[in-house]
Amino acid sequence: MNQDWEDRVAAAWASFDDCPQERAHEFRALIDDLIAELPPDSPLGPFERACAWDSTGHSDKAVPLYREALALGLTGYKGRRAKIQLSSSLRNVGQPEEGVKLLTPELDAPSDELDDAVRAVLALCLSSLGRDREGLSLVLGALAPHLPRYQRSMANYARALVDPDA
């Protein structure tokens, strides 16, 4: 889509925090109006709709829409966002193992600003599966570079949680 459309979607999302829960349907309608401007086979439509349902507390309605967006070819930054958000929603609906399968390959994807979000959501999915040490390792590993000191120690502790010989 064009930059004007992207700007209007961004403006809608910027207004989201001001939208009380009892008016969530109005926010979803705003997103639906923007989606109506897209070609029917655009992966952006189901992606934005999934985000709107997810952000208003309906992970169950978001899951099939994220899947549809990915199946329609959503890639790049928004594709990675869809995988992160789908994994979180899968966890919320009691399917964390699917979230782990979806996000684990993202650990080896080209690095971007979403790396820490991948690790955070993957850690939550792992924790839901009783794999807390692996989750904590991911979180500590993601946190370490942001610390003003102790980066090396925290990175080493993170590795040691899953590999005692590290």
Buried (B, 14 or more C-beta within 10 A) or exposed (E): BEEEBEEBBEEBBEEBEEBEEEEBEEBBEBBEEBBEBBEEEBBBBBBBBBBBBBBBEBBEBBBBBBBBBBEBEBEEEBBBBBBBBBBBBBBBEEBBBBBBEBBBEBEEBEEEEBBBBBBBBBBBBBBBBEBEEBBBBBBBBBBBEEEEEEEEEBBBBBBBBBEEEE
